[in-house]
Amino acid sequence: MYIKHEFIKPNCVERREYQINIASSAAKSNTLVVLPTGLGKTVIALMLIAEELEKGNKKILFLAPTKPLVNQHSHFLKQFLTIEESSIVVFTGEIAPAKRKEMWDNSQIIVSTPQVVENDLLSKRLNLEDVSFLIFDESHHAVGEYAYVFVSEMYQKQQEKDRLVLGMTASPGNDISKILEVCKNLDIDNIEIRTKYDPDVKPYVHDLKMSWKEIDLPSDFAYTMQLLRTALSERLKKLKKIGVLESSSVSLINRTKLLDAQKKIQSEIRSRVKPPKVLFDAASTQNEAMKIHYALELFQTQGVNAFKNYFKRIGKEAVSKGGSKASRVIMSDSNILEAVAYAKSFDIEHPKLDEIVKIVKQQLNMKTDSKIIIFTHYRDTSSYVKDLLENVKEARPARFIGQACKDEDKGLTQKEQAAMIEKFKKGEYNVLIATSVAEEGLDIPSTDLVVFYEPVPSEIRLIQRRGRTARKMSGKVIILITKGTSDEGYYWSAKRKEKRMRSELELIRSKLDKKLEDADSFYKKQTAEKPEQKTLKDYGKKEKNQVKITVDHREYRSNVVKNLAAKGIYVEPEQLDVGDYVLSSRIGVERKNVDDFLESLVGGKLFRQIAHLRDAYSRPVLILEGENLLSKRNISHNAIFGSLASISVDFGVPVLTTKNASETADLLYVIARREQRDGKKTVAIRGEKTMMSLMERQQFLVEGLPNVSAVLAKRLLAHFGSIRDIANATEEELINVKGVGKNIASDILRLLNARYLEK
């Protein structure tokens, strides 16, 4: 049976009971759908889109985290909806902003990455008041500062009455608190979870056979491994001696512990005004240990070729001008040099490679039209696997990698990726050797076999990789594990996390509704207790488009700017030479969080920046954002207080403090609103004379002369006594004023004496 709907093409979309049930529930309230890969989350979105189209002309916004996914969803909608294809558009950063605005106005369904929509919302090129349905694909990304969070917040503010939200994910993780955070950020009040064991899903789940093969390392590998362990052990002993590692045993160390050691060392360095040399030596030693540990893991789990290529890159870095000290030390270590030389003499490779060839041959002999995906973590390995499989009869392999170029390995563009997937569908390629780019969401056709060259420690990635088979037919997954290596730890780690995630999902089904109800009840109680209190949100609505703040382009993606935009303030990006925010013709603001402030103080840049700010604006302001100013670093309290005193007293720049980006946005809004009220002062137009004292008006006029700052204007007025005397001064007289050179004097005279020629 097929779905029957006015806006869905007939005899195209199979009717599945669980999809109908989920869509019916999601049509009533904002919903998070958790559904295993391959069970048709996009079909549920399609059914809801069809229902929204039936209601009227409001817009539908479909967000996905990557451009290939965006193109995939657009193609899917055009394939199955009955509306004109031209009413479905794709937004990308390559399309000019003005063109995107035109496309937005003339289309009904917009498919986009969230970053593009976020930028257009910040720039006020579009708003979401005409959007009735907003879809977040791979919605587990909606945490922290990811663009989904900001877009959702703006949707709640701009579309208060008629809005519907759908979040979709196959793998939300094993943390209830993270799922609840996603629900909060996306304004979710309903959750629909299905597993392959649910009664309405079971009929559509195909058999999946999972197995793993344990691989023994060749005895020839032992000596190289021993040399690497010796070199690593020497570094670990040094790190243990200074107290950043608990053990120097190679068998007990892992990447996580080495990264923890790095954090401890960096924290110590940042906490000292003048860190001792031993800390920088420790940082270099930690870097060396990381590189050697990585090389050892690479040799054990990937093979000789990947190992040699890695040290080839380390060698290039060691002799390059900007190369790290760690690389130079490593490439002069006798144990490392001997290990690399010994590996180069091998005429064998990692036994996993022979196993890959064997597995592919068996599959293609058993079923000649098979489609196979081989996942590898490293590009070097994927290249080597492809070369080997090109010699296998019936195998037509291709590498499927990301866009980034690494050394001489050129990545695939999105068009090349799409073309490769299409060829894989048609059978021109029957084996894809893929890196992690093929894990999330891409419409890669169902395969007969998925092979993991190595296990992955993430349960989300395990589920995503495994989901590439058994989608439309039964399938197999084979995981290769090198005995006695990190492969074993990664495999069991992912299995434990997946098991925990399944149990958490079962628990969530029974408890999440109550948690969401409790959270909603708490929110309603809080707002009910303060019915008369106005918020900045209210003022932002009332004065929409009246307040304008210019922001330096380097600050444009900050949480401060997002908070300002959420308040309805017009935020305009510019490349500012001085300061971060301009609130009026006279007020410029430098924003520093506590870490930046202390770093600038120690580095000697702070007072130069403050001086430039003071010279550029008649009313400069420094906003100091964050907490623990006195305890963040090991800097004398007197030095910090002295710097604050100097900024306020010597430079005349007030220091205003805020706790976080939200408070900073509130403060900027209040100042800008006061400055720009009644249209008396704006960012683009300098303050009206009637708002200034006589001295301010004099200074205002002199500041209009070429290259004359606020400070220089005061010096000129103090020296000559009046504007008339400045205008009558000769070049030599002007040069007598401190800060006025021959060029500035010449420019001033040229402006004052030039004839006004009206066109």
PAVEX-128746 format. One line per 10 residues: their letters; for each residue x, y, z of C-alpha. Coordinates in steps of 0.5 Angstrom, whole numbers. Layout:
! PAVEX-128746
A) X:Y:Z; ...
END
This chain:
! PAVEX-128746
MYIKHEFIKP) 0:0:0; 2:7:-1; 1:14:2; -5:18:-1; -5:25:0; -6:31:-5; 1:34:-4; 5:27:-5; 6:24:-11; 1:17:-12
NCVERREYQI) 4:10:-12; 11:13:-9; 11:13:-2; 10:6:2; 5:7:8; 8:4:14; 4:4:21; 10:7:25; 11:13:20; 4:14:20
NIASSAAKSN) 3:14:28; 9:18:29; 7:23:24; 0:24:27; 3:25:34; 8:30:31; 3:34:28; 0:36:34; 6:39:38; 13:40:37
TLVVLPTGLG) 17:33:37; 23:30:37; 23:23:33; 29:18:35; 29:13:30; 34:8:27; 38:9:21; 34:7:15; 27:7:18; 25:13:14
KTVIALMLIA) 25:19:18; 25:24:12; 19:20:10; 15:23:17; 18:30:15; 15:29:8; 8:27:11; 8:33:16; 10:38:10; 4:35:6
EELEKGNKKI) 0:37:11; 3:44:12; 2:45:5; -5:43:5; -7:49:10; -4:55:6; 2:59:4; 6:59:10; 13:57:9; 17:51:11
LFLAPTKPLV) 24:51:13; 28:45:13; 35:45:16; 41:40:15; 48:40:18; 52:39:11; 51:41:4; 51:34:1; 45:33:6; 41:39:4
NQHSHFLKQF) 42:37:-3; 39:30:-2; 33:33:2; 32:38:-3; 32:32:-9; 28:28:-4; 22:33:-4; 22:35:-11; 22:27:-12; 16:26:-8
LTIEESSIVV) 12:33:-7; 7:35:-13; 8:42:-12; 13:46:-17; 20:44:-16; 21:52:-17; 18:53:-10; 23:48:-7; 30:52:-6; 37:51:-3
FTGEIAPAKR) 40:56:1; 48:56:1; 53:61:3; 55:61:-5; 49:65:-7; 49:72:-6; 45:75:0; 41:79:-4; 39:73:-9; 38:69:-2
KEMWDNSQII) 33:74:0; 29:74:-7; 29:66:-7; 26:67:0; 21:71:-2; 19:67:-8; 19:60:-5; 15:56:-1; 20:51:2; 27:53:4
VSTPQVVEND) 32:47:5; 39:50:8; 45:49:13; 43:53:19; 49:57:19; 47:61:12; 40:62:16; 43:64:22; 48:69:18; 41:72:14
LLSKRLNLED) 38:73:21; 43:76:24; 44:81:18; 36:82:18; 36:80:11; 30:75:13; 25:73:19; 22:67:21; 15:70:22; 12:67:16
VSFLIFDESH) 15:60:17; 10:55:20; 14:49:20; 21:48:22; 25:42:21; 32:40:24; 35:34:21; 41:31:26; 38:35:31; 43:32:36
HAVGEYAYVF) 47:37:34; 42:42:38; 47:44:44; 52:49:46; 53:54:41; 51:50:34; 47:55:30; 41:50:31; 40:53:38; 40:61:35
VSEMYQKQQE) 35:59:29; 30:56:34; 31:62:39; 29:67:33; 24:62:31; 20:62:38; 21:70:38; 19:71:31; 13:66:30; 9:66:37
KDRLVLGMTA) 3:63:35; 3:58:29; 9:54:29; 11:47:29; 18:44:30; 20:37:28; 27:34:30; 30:28:27; 36:24:30; 38:16:29
SPGNDISKIL) 43:17:35; 42:22:40; 47:19:45; 47:16:52; 46:22:56; 39:24:58; 41:31:60; 44:32:53; 37:30:50; 33:34:55
EVCKNLDIDN) 38:40:53; 36:39:45; 29:39:47; 29:45:51; 33:49:45; 29:46:40; 22:48:44; 20:41:44; 15:38:48; 14:31:45
IEIRTKYDPD) 18:25:44; 17:19:39; 22:14:40; 22:7:36; 27:2:36; 28:-4:32; 24:-8:37; 18:-4:37; 12:-8:35; 10:-3:29
VKPYVHDLKM) 17:-3:27; 19:-10:27; 15:-12:20; 20:-7:17; 27:-9:20; 31:-13:16; 36:-18:18; 43:-16:20; 48:-20:22; 54:-17:26
SWKEIDLPSD) 61:-21:27; 68:-19:28; 75:-22:26; 81:-22:31; 87:-21:27; 94:-23:30; 100:-18:28; 106:-21:25; 112:-23:29; 116:-18:24
FAYTMQLLRT) 112:-12:28; 115:-14:35; 122:-10:34; 119:-4:31; 114:-4:37; 119:-5:42; 123:1:39; 117:6:39; 115:4:46; 122:5:49
ALSERLKKLK) 122:12:46; 115:13:49; 117:11:55; 122:16:56; 117:22:55; 112:19:60; 117:18:65; 119:26:64; 111:27:65; 110:23:71
KIGVLESSSV) 116:26:74; 113:33:74; 106:31:76; 102:31:70; 102:23:69; 100:18:74; 104:13:71; 109:12:66; 107:5:63; 106:5:56
SLINRTKLLD) 101:-1:57; 97:4:62; 97:10:57; 92:12:52; 90:19:48; 85:21:54; 91:21:59; 96:25:55; 91:30:53; 89:31:60
AQKKIQSEIR) 97:32:61; 97:37:56; 91:41:60; 95:41:66; 101:44:63; 97:49:59; 94:51:65; 100:52:69; 103:56:63; 97:61:63
SRVKPPKVLF) 97:62:71; 104:65:71; 106:72:69; 113:69:67; 112:61:66; 119:58:67; 123:54:62; 121:47:65; 114:48:63; 115:50:56
DAASTQNEAM) 120:44:56; 114:39:59; 109:42:53; 114:40:48; 115:33:51; 108:32:52; 107:33:44; 113:28:43; 109:23:47; 102:24:43
KIHYALELFQ) 106:24:36; 109:17:38; 103:14:41; 99:16:35; 105:13:31; 105:6:35; 97:6:35; 98:7:27; 103:2:26; 99:-3:30
TQGVNAFKNY) 92:-2:27; 93:1:20; 100:-2:18; 106:-1:15; 104:4:9; 100:9:14; 106:9:19; 111:11:14; 107:16:11; 106:19:18
FKRIGKEAVS) 113:19:19; 114:22:12; 110:28:14; 113:29:21; 120:29:17; 118:35:13; 115:38:19; 122:38:22; 126:41:17; 120:46:15
KGGSKASRVI) 121:54:18; 115:53:22; 116:46:24; 115:44:32; 120:43:36; 117:36:38; 118:34:31; 125:36:31; 126:32:37; 123:26:35
MSDSNILEAV) 127:26:28; 133:26:32; 131:20:37; 135:14:35; 130:9:37; 125:13:32; 130:13:27; 131:6:28; 124:4:28; 122:8:22
AYAKSFDIEH) 128:5:18; 126:-2:20; 119:-1:18; 122:1:11; 125:-6:10; 119:-10:11; 116:-13:5; 109:-15:9; 103:-10:10; 98:-11:16
PKLDEIVKIV) 94:-17:16; 88:-13:16; 89:-12:8; 89:-19:6; 83:-20:10; 79:-14:7; 81:-17:0; 79:-24:2; 72:-21:5; 71:-17:-2
KQQLNMKTDS) 72:-23:-6; 68:-28:-2; 62:-23:-2; 63:-22:-10; 63:-29:-11; 57:-31:-7; 53:-25:-10; 56:-21:-16; 52:-15:-16; 53:-14:-9
KIIIFTHYRD) 55:-7:-6; 60:-6:-1; 62:0:4; 69:-1:7; 70:4:13; 77:7:15; 79:12:20; 85:14:16; 86:17:9; 92:13:8
TSSYVKDLLE) 89:7:9; 83:8:4; 88:10:-1; 92:3:0; 86:-1:0; 83:2:-6; 90:0:-10; 89:-7:-7; 82:-8:-9; 83:-5:-16
NVKEARPARF) 87:-12:-17; 81:-16:-15; 77:-19:-21; 69:-16:-21; 71:-11:-16; 70:-4:-18; 73:1:-12; 73:8:-11; 75:12:-5; 70:17:-2
IGQACKDEDK) 73:22:2; 71:29:5; 73:36:2; 79:38:6; 86:37:2; 91:34:6; 98:35:4; 98:32:-3; 91:28:-2; 86:33:-6
GLTQKEQAAM) 79:32:-3; 73:31:-6; 68:37:-8; 61:36:-6; 59:35:-14; 64:30:-14; 61:26:-8; 54:27:-11; 57:24:-17; 60:18:-14
IEKFKKGEYN) 54:16:-10; 50:16:-16; 55:12:-20; 55:7:-13; 47:7:-14; 48:5:-21; 53:0:-20; 59:3:-24; 63:2:-17; 61:-3:-13
VLIATSVAEE) 66:-2:-7; 66:5:-3; 72:6:1; 70:11:6; 72:15:11; 67:18:17; 64:23:11; 60:17:9; 57:16:16; 52:22:17
GLDIPSTDLV) 46:22:13; 48:22:6; 43:18:2; 48:12:0; 44:6:-2; 43:0:2; 49:-5:2; 50:-12:2; 56:-11:7; 59:-6:11
VFYEPVPSEI) 66:-7:13; 70:-4:19; 77:-3:18; 78:-1:25; 73:-1:31; 70:6:33; 69:8:40; 63:12:39; 56:9:39; 53:14:35
RLIQRRGRTA) 58:13:29; 58:5:30; 50:6:29; 51:11:23; 56:6:20; 52:0:21; 46:3:18; 49:3:11; 46:-4:11; 40:-8:12
RKMSGKVIIL) 36:-2:10; 32:-5:4; 34:-12:5; 38:-16:10; 46:-15:11; 52:-16:14; 57:-12:18; 64:-15:19; 69:-11:24; 76:-12:24
ITKGTSDEGY) 80:-12:31; 87:-13:32; 89:-17:38; 92:-14:44; 91:-6:41; 87:0:42; 82:-4:37; 80:-8:42; 78:-2:47; 75:2:42
YWSAKRKEKR) 70:-4:40; 68:-6:47; 67:2:49; 62:3:43; 58:-4:45; 58:-1:52; 55:6:50; 50:3:45; 47:-2:50; 47:4:55
MRSELELIRS) 44:8:50; 38:3:49; 37:2:56; 37:10:57; 32:11:51; 27:6:54; 28:10:61; 27:16:57; 20:14:54; 17:13:61
KLDKKLEDAD) 20:19:64; 21:24:59; 14:27:58; 14:28:66; 21:32:66; 18:36:60; 11:37:64; 15:39:70; 20:44:66; 14:47:63
SFYKKQTAEK) 10:48:69; 16:51:72; 17:56:67; 9:58:67; 10:59:74; 16:63:74; 12:68:68; 6:68:72; 9:71:78; 12:77:74
PEQKTLKDYG) 6:79:70; 7:86:70; 15:86:69; 18:88:62; 24:85:59; 29:87:54; 25:82:49; 19:87:50; 23:93:49; 26:90:43
KKEKNQVKIT) 20:88:40; 17:95:41; 23:99:38; 24:94:33; 29:97:27; 30:103:31; 36:101:35; 42:100:31; 49:97:33; 55:96:29
VDHREYRSNV) 60:91:30; 67:89:28; 66:83:23; 71:79:28; 65:79:33; 60:78:29; 59:70:30; 59:71:38; 54:70:43; 53:77:44
VKNLAAKGIY) 51:79:37; 46:73:37; 43:76:44; 43:83:41; 39:80:34; 35:76:39; 32:82:42; 30:85:35; 36:90:35; 39:91:28
VEPEQLDVGD) 46:89:28; 51:91:22; 58:88:21; 64:92:19; 71:92:19; 73:96:25; 80:99:26; 79:100:33; 74:97:38; 69:92:38
YVLSSRIGVE) 62:95:38; 60:102:36; 53:105:39; 53:112:37; 58:117:33; 61:118:40; 61:111:43; 66:106:42; 66:99:46; 72:95:47
RKNVDDFLES) 69:88:50; 74:83:53; 73:77:57; 77:76:63; 82:71:59; 83:76:54; 84:82:59; 89:78:63; 92:76:56; 93:83:54
LVGGKLFRQI) 95:85:60; 101:80:61; 102:81:53; 103:89:54; 97:90:48; 92:92:53; 94:100:54; 95:101:47; 88:98:45; 85:103:50
AHLRDAYSRP) 89:109:48; 87:107:41; 80:107:43; 80:113:47; 83:117:41; 78:114:36; 71:116:41; 69:122:45; 66:117:50; 70:110:50
VLILEGENLL) 67:104:54; 71:98:56; 66:92:58; 70:87:62; 66:80:61; 66:74:66; 68:72:73; 74:70:77; 78:76:75; 83:75:81
SKRNISHNAI) 84:68:81; 84:66:73; 91:67:73; 97:67:78; 98:75:77; 98:80:83; 92:83:85; 95:90:85; 97:89:78; 90:88:76
FGSLASISVD) 87:93:80; 93:98:78; 91:97:71; 84:98:72; 85:104:76; 90:107:70; 84:105:65; 79:109:69; 83:115:71; 89:116:67
FGVPVLTTKN) 86:114:60; 79:116:62; 75:110:60; 70:107:64; 70:100:66; 63:96:66; 63:89:68; 58:83:66; 58:76:68; 57:73:61
ASETADLLYV) 55:75:53; 47:75:55; 49:81:60; 54:84:55; 48:84:50; 43:87:55; 48:93:57; 50:95:50; 42:95:48; 41:100:54
IARREQRDGK) 47:104:52; 45:104:45; 38:106:46; 39:112:50; 44:114:45; 39:113:39; 33:115:43; 28:120:39; 33:119:33; 38:124:36
KTVAIRGEKT) 44:120:35; 45:114:31; 51:110:29; 51:113:22; 50:120:24; 54:124:29; 51:127:35; 47:133:33; 50:140:36; 44:141:40
MMSLMERQQF) 45:135:45; 53:138:46; 56:143:50; 60:149:47; 66:145:48; 63:139:45; 61:142:39; 68:145:38; 71:139:39; 66:136:34
LVEGLPNVSA) 68:140:29; 75:140:29; 75:132:30; 72:133:23; 79:135:20; 83:130:16; 86:125:21; 84:129:27; 82:124:33; 79:126:40
VLAKRLLAHF) 85:127:43; 88:131:37; 82:136:37; 83:138:44; 91:139:43; 89:144:37; 84:147:41; 88:148:47; 94:151:43; 90:156:38
GSIRDIANAT) 84:157:43; 79:157:38; 77:154:31; 78:161:28; 85:161:30; 86:153:28; 83:155:21; 88:161:20; 94:157:22; 100:156:17
EEELINVKGV) 103:149:16; 109:151:21; 104:153:26; 100:147:26; 106:142:26; 108:145:33; 102:142:36; 104:135:39; 102:129:34; 101:134:28
GKNIASDILR) 106:132:23; 107:135:16; 102:130:12; 97:132:17; 98:139:17; 98:139:9; 91:135:9; 88:140:14; 90:146:10; 88:143:3
LLNARYLEK) 81:141:6; 80:148:9; 83:152:3; 79:148:-2; 74:151:-7; 67:148:-6; 65:146:-13; 57:144:-13; 55:139:-18
END
